[in-house]
Amino acid sequence: MKNNDWKDRLNIVYSTNPDFQYSTGENEDIETLPKQQQKLRVSIEKNHRGGKTVTIIKNFVGKDEDIKELGRNLKTRCGVGGTTKDGEILIQGDFKERIIEILRKEGYTQTK
């Protein structure tokens, strides 16, 4: 009875409309594109980071689990820390050329 779970509807005003369909607003997972179709962009950023350099990988299209797995792989191969948030992978340090090389070896051919 997932559709009638009251915990998902907390703080929602009651509706008298008999045709009202409540939606939780959750986004459905986007299907992950094959590696050859991913158009990843790798860039370096220092702004708003306290002067520290960060390598950012953008434009990944797919599920959260897949982008986290890719981020974990890149962090391990570069030997540094980082995170994945808002559809971007953040790697600590200036590893632009190394990451592009790793991604191309993995099969992401449209990486720039």
Number of C-alpha atoms within 10 A of each C-alpha: 4 6 10 9 9 8 7 13 13 8 7 8 7 7 10 7 7 6 7 8 9 12 9 9 6 6 6 7 10 10 10 16 13 11 18 13 14 18 17 21 16 19 17 17 15 13 10 8 9 7 9 12 17 21 21 24 23 16 13 20 19 16 15 17 11 14 19 17 12 17 21 17 13 22 19 12 12 15 11 12 14 19 14 18 11 7 16 18 24 23 26 18 18 17 20 18 12 12 21 21 15 15 18 15 10 12 14 19 17 15 19 16
